Amino acid sequence: MKPVHVFNAGPCLLPQEAIDRSIEALKDFKGTGVSVLSISHRTKEWDETMDECRALWRELLNIPDTHEVVFLGGGASLQFLYVAMNYLEKKAAYLDTGVWAHKALKEAQGIGEAYAIACSKDRNYTYIPKGYEIPTDLDYLHITTNNTIYGTEIKEDYDCPVPLIADMSSDIMSRRVDVSKYDLIYGGAQKNVGPAGVIFAIIRKESLGRVSRYIPTMLDYRTHIDKLSMFNTPPVFSIFVMNETLKWLKGIGGVDAIHALDVKKAELLYGEIDRNPLFVGTAEKEDRSLMNVCFVMAPGYEHLQDAFMGFAKERGMIGIKGHRSVGGFRASLYNACSLEDVQALVDCMKEFEKTNG
């Protein structure tokens, strides 16, 4: 079988090491003779896995004692509602940088007063807005740090005069984060740290309990902190695979090591996009994402789009079709995507140029 190179925007490519350990656990979880798919979440063996996973999150991101880590189901889209239910009392602002940021804002507007403090829709979300004023009477400011569809990314931790909440679904664990600057960081695991089916939430404990509304038990972050993410049956297998993925990340040197690799991968691919006359990037250069590289055929070569897609597929490139909002191509360079994978895509682009340039 010829090699394949996976650039899916989600679910992400996972480390082979994590996949292999998960396959073994499907057969026998920690020597219990029971598959991880059938293990009771009330066993000591499962408690050990949950404890290990929380500890890895804390270690890899240097999470302070002021914050707790919980694992929930429902995807990041359900977290849009969690955020508003737990934090929106009078007024909140959202930085509208793409589809998911806009959906988060819409969900909050169903709960209370929320508005876009700045928006980059005027240029099809190809940049991160800057220079806006943040009122000090907000309950919180919500940002989406990486925009998978449009290929833009916030690469710094904002100094914010109000509580800061961030959806980090698609760039978590790709760079060092100053968790102390955030009241809440949340995201789906399936972009960078595991399979679909589980979300992570890193919550400043003292930030909760400030709204006057009734919060349904299941939507109250305090419920899940108090019950150590086991108020109801957790997504056991997804958490197991996430734990194995984080063990892999620690084993290769942690967040700093993977960030250096992610930078190399992105520089390699963006360098080819900028060099190759057949292609052009879609995001503003200063805001280009390390995780999701979006590009299209250059003016005059639009007719070659389908030809390149077929050419790349024949050479084992998987998942490079761009989102319909942008078109063209998107290569997602999540942590488990290797430098060799990216080099294969670059070589493919160069080869296509020779015969079509």
C-alpha positions as CSV (number, residue, x, y, z in Angstrom):
1,M,0.0,0.0,0.0
2,K,1.4,3.4,-0.9
3,P,1.9,5.9,1.9
4,V,-0.8,8.4,2.7
5,H,-0.5,11.8,4.2
6,V,-3.4,13.0,6.3
7,F,-4.2,16.7,6.5
8,N,-7.8,16.4,7.7
9,A,-9.2,19.5,9.6
10,G,-10.9,17.2,12.0
11,P,-10.9,14.6,13.4
12,C,-7.2,15.0,13.4
13,L,-4.4,12.7,12.6
14,L,-3.4,10.9,15.8
15,P,0.1,9.7,16.9
16,Q,0.5,6.0,15.8
17,E,1.8,5.3,19.3
18,A,-1.5,6.5,20.8
19,I,-3.5,4.5,18.2
20,D,-1.5,1.3,19.0
21,R,-2.0,1.6,22.7
22,S,-5.7,2.3,22.2
23,I,-6.0,-0.9,20.1
24,E,-4.5,-2.9,22.9
25,A,-6.9,-1.3,25.4
26,L,-9.8,-2.3,23.2
27,K,-8.7,-5.9,23.8
28,D,-7.7,-5.6,27.4
29,F,-7.8,-2.5,29.6
30,K,-4.9,-2.4,32.1
31,G,-4.8,-6.2,32.6
32,T,-8.4,-6.3,33.7
33,G,-9.4,-8.7,30.9
34,V,-12.1,-6.2,30.0
35,S,-12.1,-3.9,26.9
36,V,-11.9,-0.2,27.6
37,L,-15.2,0.0,25.7
38,S,-16.8,-2.1,28.5
39,I,-14.9,-1.0,31.6
40,S,-16.9,0.6,34.4
41,H,-16.0,4.2,34.9
42,R,-16.3,3.5,38.7
43,T,-13.3,1.2,38.8
44,K,-9.9,2.2,40.3
45,E,-8.3,1.5,37.0
46,W,-10.4,4.1,35.3
47,D,-9.9,6.6,38.2
48,E,-6.2,6.2,37.6
49,T,-6.6,7.1,33.9
50,M,-8.7,10.2,34.7
51,D,-6.2,11.3,37.3
52,E,-3.3,10.7,34.9
53,C,-5.0,12.7,32.1
54,R,-5.7,15.7,34.3
55,A,-2.2,15.6,35.6
56,L,-0.8,15.6,32.0
57,W,-2.9,18.6,31.2
58,R,-1.6,20.4,34.2
59,E,2.0,19.5,33.5
60,L,2.1,20.2,29.8
61,L,0.4,23.6,30.1
62,N,1.6,24.5,33.5
63,I,-1.9,25.0,34.7
64,P,-2.0,26.8,38.1
65,D,-3.9,25.6,41.1
66,T,-6.5,28.4,40.6
67,H,-7.9,26.4,37.6
68,E,-9.5,23.0,37.3
69,V,-9.6,20.7,34.3
70,V,-12.8,18.9,33.3
71,F,-13.7,16.6,30.5
72,L,-17.2,16.7,29.0
73,G,-19.2,15.4,26.0
74,G,-21.2,17.4,23.5
75,G,-18.5,19.1,21.5
76,A,-17.3,22.7,21.6
77,S,-20.6,23.8,20.1
78,L,-22.4,22.8,23.3
79,Q,-19.7,24.8,25.2
80,F,-21.0,27.9,23.4
81,L,-24.1,27.5,25.6
82,Y,-22.2,26.5,28.7
83,V,-20.1,29.7,28.5
84,A,-23.2,32.0,28.3
85,M,-25.1,30.1,31.0
86,N,-22.2,30.3,33.5
87,Y,-20.7,33.7,32.8
88,L,-23.2,36.0,31.1
89,E,-25.0,38.2,33.6
90,K,-25.3,41.7,32.0
91,K,-23.2,42.0,28.8
92,A,-20.5,40.1,26.9
93,A,-18.4,40.8,23.9
94,Y,-17.2,38.4,21.2
95,L,-14.3,38.8,18.7
96,D,-15.9,37.6,15.5
97,T,-13.1,35.9,13.5
98,G,-15.0,33.2,11.7
99,V,-17.9,30.7,11.6
100,W,-17.3,29.2,15.0
101,A,-16.8,32.5,16.7
102,H,-20.0,33.8,15.1
103,K,-21.9,30.7,16.3
104,A,-20.6,31.1,19.8
105,L,-21.9,34.7,19.7
106,K,-25.3,33.7,18.4
107,E,-25.7,31.2,21.2
108,A,-24.8,33.8,23.8
109,Q,-27.4,36.2,22.3
110,G,-30.1,33.7,23.1
111,I,-29.2,34.0,26.8
112,G,-28.5,37.7,27.2
113,E,-26.8,40.8,25.8
114,A,-23.8,39.9,23.6
115,Y,-22.3,41.6,20.7
116,A,-19.3,41.5,18.3
117,I,-16.6,43.9,19.6
118,A,-14.8,43.6,16.2
119,C,-15.3,41.5,13.1
120,S,-13.2,40.5,10.1
121,K,-16.1,39.3,7.9
122,D,-15.6,42.3,5.6
123,R,-12.6,40.5,4.1
124,N,-14.0,36.9,4.5
125,Y,-12.3,36.5,7.8
126,T,-8.8,36.6,6.3
127,Y,-7.3,38.5,9.3
128,I,-7.5,39.0,13.0
129,P,-9.1,42.4,14.0
130,K,-6.9,44.7,16.0
131,G,-7.0,48.1,17.7
132,Y,-10.5,47.8,19.2
133,E,-11.3,49.1,22.7
134,I,-12.5,46.6,25.3
135,P,-15.0,48.2,27.7
136,T,-14.4,47.4,31.4
137,D,-18.1,46.7,32.2
138,L,-18.2,43.4,30.3
139,D,-18.8,40.1,32.0
140,Y,-16.2,38.6,29.6
141,L,-14.5,38.8,26.3
142,H,-14.7,35.6,24.2
143,I,-12.1,34.8,21.5
144,T,-11.5,31.9,19.1
145,T,-7.8,31.6,19.0
146,N,-7.6,29.5,15.8
147,N,-10.0,29.6,12.9
148,T,-9.9,26.3,11.1
149,I,-11.9,27.3,8.1
150,Y,-10.1,30.5,7.3
151,G,-6.6,29.8,8.4
152,T,-6.0,32.6,10.9
153,E,-4.7,32.4,14.4
154,I,-4.2,34.5,17.5
155,K,-0.7,33.6,18.6
156,E,-0.5,35.5,21.9
157,D,-2.3,35.6,25.3
158,Y,-4.1,38.9,25.5
159,D,-3.8,41.2,28.4
160,C,-7.5,41.8,28.9
161,P,-9.1,44.2,31.4
162,V,-12.1,41.8,31.8
163,P,-12.4,38.1,32.2
164,L,-11.1,36.3,29.1
165,I,-12.6,33.2,27.6
166,A,-11.1,31.3,24.7
167,D,-12.2,28.5,22.4
168,M,-8.8,26.8,21.7
169,S,-10.3,23.8,20.0
170,S,-7.8,23.7,17.1
171,D,-4.5,25.1,18.5
172,I,-4.4,23.8,22.1
173,M,-1.1,22.1,23.0
174,S,0.6,23.7,19.9
175,R,2.2,26.6,21.9
176,R,2.9,27.6,25.4
177,V,-0.2,29.3,27.0
178,D,-0.3,31.6,30.0
179,V,-3.4,30.0,31.6
180,S,-3.5,32.5,34.4
181,K,-4.7,35.1,31.9
182,Y,-7.9,33.2,31.1
183,D,-11.0,32.5,33.2
184,L,-11.9,29.7,30.8
185,I,-10.2,27.8,28.0
186,Y,-12.2,25.1,26.3
187,G,-12.3,23.1,23.1
188,G,-13.0,19.9,21.3
189,A,-10.2,17.3,21.5
190,Q,-10.5,16.1,17.9
191,K,-8.4,18.9,16.4
192,N,-5.1,18.3,18.2
193,V,-5.3,16.2,21.4
194,G,-7.5,13.2,20.7
195,P,-10.5,11.8,18.9
196,A,-14.0,13.2,18.6
197,G,-16.4,12.8,21.5
198,V,-14.7,14.7,24.4
199,I,-14.1,18.3,25.2
200,F,-11.6,19.9,27.7
201,A,-12.4,22.9,29.8
202,I,-9.8,24.7,32.0
203,I,-11.7,26.8,34.4
204,R,-10.7,29.4,37.0
205,K,-12.7,28.2,40.0
206,E,-13.4,31.6,41.5
207,S,-14.9,32.8,38.2
208,L,-18.0,30.6,38.7
209,G,-21.1,31.3,40.7
210,R,-21.4,35.0,39.7
211,V,-24.6,34.8,37.6
212,S,-28.1,35.2,39.2
213,R,-29.9,32.9,36.8
214,Y,-30.7,29.2,37.5
215,I,-28.2,27.0,35.7
216,P,-29.4,23.5,34.9
217,T,-27.3,21.0,36.8
218,M,-25.8,19.5,33.7
219,L,-24.8,22.9,32.3
220,D,-23.2,24.1,35.5
221,Y,-19.4,23.9,35.4
222,R,-19.4,23.5,39.2
223,T,-21.2,20.2,38.9
224,H,-18.4,18.7,36.8
225,I,-15.6,20.2,39.0
226,D,-17.2,18.8,42.1
227,K,-17.7,15.3,40.6
228,L,-14.3,15.2,38.8
229,S,-15.9,15.0,35.4
230,M,-18.0,12.0,36.4
231,F,-21.4,13.5,37.3
232,N,-22.6,11.3,34.4
233,T,-20.8,8.5,32.5
234,P,-17.9,10.3,30.8
235,P,-16.8,9.6,27.2
236,V,-14.5,6.8,28.4
237,F,-12.8,5.7,25.2
238,S,-12.3,9.3,23.9
239,I,-10.6,10.3,27.2
240,F,-8.4,7.2,27.1
241,V,-7.1,8.1,23.6
242,M,-6.6,11.7,24.7
243,N,-4.6,10.5,27.6
244,E,-2.4,8.4,25.3
245,T,-2.0,11.3,22.9
246,L,-0.8,13.5,25.8
247,K,1.6,10.8,27.0
248,W,3.1,10.8,23.4
249,L,3.4,14.6,23.5
250,K,5.2,14.5,26.8
251,G,7.5,11.8,25.5
252,I,8.7,13.9,22.6
253,G,9.5,16.9,24.7
254,G,6.1,18.6,25.5
255,V,4.6,21.8,24.2
256,D,7.8,23.7,23.5
257,A,9.2,20.8,21.4
258,I,6.0,20.4,19.4
259,H,5.7,24.2,18.9
260,A,9.2,24.3,17.3
261,L,8.1,21.4,15.0
262,D,4.8,23.1,14.2
263,V,6.6,26.3,13.2
264,K,8.9,24.3,10.9
265,K,6.0,22.6,9.2
266,A,4.1,25.8,8.7
267,E,7.2,27.7,7.4
268,L,7.9,24.9,4.9
269,L,4.4,24.9,3.4
270,Y,3.8,28.6,3.5
271,G,7.2,29.0,1.9
272,E,6.2,26.8,-1.0
273,I,2.8,28.6,-1.4
274,D,4.6,32.0,-1.6
275,R,7.3,30.6,-4.0
276,N,5.1,28.6,-6.4
277,P,3.4,30.8,-9.0
278,L,0.4,28.4,-9.2
279,F,-0.7,29.0,-5.6
280,V,-1.6,31.8,-3.3
281,G,-2.4,31.9,0.4
282,T,-5.7,33.3,1.5
283,A,-5.0,34.7,5.0
284,E,-3.0,37.8,5.8
285,K,0.6,36.8,6.4
286,E,0.8,38.2,9.9
287,D,-2.2,36.2,11.0
288,R,-1.5,32.9,9.3
289,S,-2.4,29.9,11.3
290,L,0.3,27.3,12.2
291,M,-2.4,24.7,12.3
292,N,-4.6,25.3,9.2
293,V,-2.9,26.4,6.0
294,C,-5.4,27.7,3.5
295,F,-4.5,28.4,-0.2
296,V,-6.1,28.6,-3.6
297,M,-4.9,28.5,-7.2
298,A,-3.3,31.8,-8.2
299,P,-5.1,34.2,-10.6
300,G,-5.0,32.8,-14.1
301,Y,-4.6,29.2,-12.8
302,E,-8.1,28.7,-11.3
303,H,-9.0,26.2,-14.0
304,L,-6.3,23.8,-12.5
305,Q,-8.0,23.4,-9.1
306,D,-9.6,20.1,-9.8
307,A,-6.6,18.8,-11.7
308,F,-4.3,19.6,-8.7
309,M,-6.8,18.0,-6.3
310,G,-6.7,14.8,-8.4
311,F,-2.9,15.0,-8.8
312,A,-2.5,15.3,-5.0
313,K,-4.9,12.5,-4.2
314,E,-3.0,10.1,-6.5
315,R,0.1,10.9,-4.4
316,G,-1.5,10.1,-1.1
317,M,-2.7,13.5,0.0
318,I,-5.8,13.1,2.1
319,G,-8.1,15.9,3.4
320,I,-6.7,18.9,1.6
321,K,-10.0,20.2,0.1
322,G,-10.7,23.7,1.4
323,H,-13.9,24.6,3.2
324,R,-16.7,25.8,0.9
325,S,-16.4,29.2,2.6
326,V,-12.9,29.7,1.2
327,G,-12.6,27.1,-1.6
328,G,-9.3,25.8,-2.9
329,F,-7.2,23.8,-0.4
330,R,-6.6,23.5,3.3
331,A,-3.8,21.5,4.9
332,S,-4.2,21.0,8.7
333,L,-0.8,20.6,10.3
334,Y,-1.9,19.4,13.7
335,N,0.7,18.1,16.2
336,A,0.8,14.5,14.9
337,C,1.3,15.6,11.3
338,S,4.9,15.0,10.6
339,L,7.5,17.2,8.8
340,E,7.7,14.3,6.3
341,D,4.0,14.6,5.5
342,V,4.4,18.3,4.8
343,Q,7.4,17.8,2.7
344,A,5.4,15.3,0.6
345,L,2.8,17.9,0.0
346,V,5.4,20.5,-0.9
347,D,7.0,18.0,-3.3
348,C,3.6,17.3,-4.9
349,M,3.1,21.1,-5.4
350,K,6.5,21.4,-7.0
351,E,5.9,18.4,-9.3
352,F,2.5,19.9,-10.4
353,E,4.2,23.2,-11.2
354,K,6.7,21.5,-13.5
355,T,3.9,20.1,-15.7
356,N,1.4,22.9,-15.4
357,G,3.3,26.1,-14.7
